[in-house]
Amino acid sequence: MRLNISHEKKIETKIKNQALVEKKRRIIIKAAVKLFVKKGFHKTTISEIANESGLTPGTLYNYIREKEDMLFLMHEFFQKKFLKQIDLGIHQGTNI
């Protein structure tokens, strides 16, 4: 059995290389999580997230449209990690 949950919403990007998009978004998500934990969502700026990610704000906007998109991307990122662990547990026969 393989668990799979698809999402209706897709965050548009200006970048065509999907592997690059996923790589950069992981970096952006990690930076955003760090800052959101420290400062909260509303007090964290795009500039701060870009700086923490090693990107410029303009470059960051190539991967997201708005700060709220990061909440969706975080949810998707952590959901995939969670489902992967469940799937691994099912295939290994371990209790979760």
N, C-alpha and C positions, 0 to 999 in steps of 0.2 A: 504494500500500500504506500502510495506517495501523496503527501499532503501538498496541496497547491491552492493558494488563494490569489486570484487575479484582481487587479485594481482597475476600476473604470477610469480614474483620473491619471493622466500622464502629464508630467511637468515638461513643457516644451523647452527646447534648447536650440541655440543657433549653431551648435557644433554637430557635424555629421558623423564623426568617428564615435560610435557608441561605447567602445572600450575606454576611450579617453574621457567621455562624459561620466561613466561610472567611476573611474579612478578619481577624477577631480571632485565629483560629488561626495565620495567617501571622505576625502580630505576636508571638504567644506562642512560636512555633517559633524565630523569629529571636532572641528574648531567651534562650530556652533553649539554643540552639546557642552563643551568645556565652558564657553562663555555664558550660556543660558543657565547652567548650574551656578556659576559664580555671581552673575548679575541679574538674571531673570530675562525672559524673552523680550519684554517691552523696553527694558533699559539697554539692551544690546543693540548696537547699530550694525548696519551692513558693512560700514568701513572697518569696524572692529573685527567682524567675522572674516572679511577679506584679508586684513592684516594677519590675523591668527592663522589663516589658511596659506599665507604666502602669496596671495593674489592681490591684484588691484580691484577696487569696487567694480570698475568697468568690465574686467575679465570675469569676475564673479557673476555678473549679470548675463554672461554668455551661458551659464549653467542653470540659473534660476531666473524667475521673473520678478519675484518679490520675497521679502523675508518670510512671509507665511508659507511659502512653498517648502521651506526647510522643515517645518513641522510635519508635513506630509512625507517628505523624504526620510526624515528620522523615523517616523512610524514604519515606513516601508522597510528601511534598513534593519531596524530591530525586529520587526516581524519575520523577515527572511531568516535572520540569525536564530530566532526562537523556533521557527518551523523546521529549520535544518537540524537543530538539536533534537526536536521531537521525532523527526524522521529517522535520525541516527539511532535514537533509543528504540524505536519500533523495530528497525532492522537488526539491532543487536539483541533485542529481547529484554532490554533493561527496563526497570520501572522508573518513571520520571516523577 
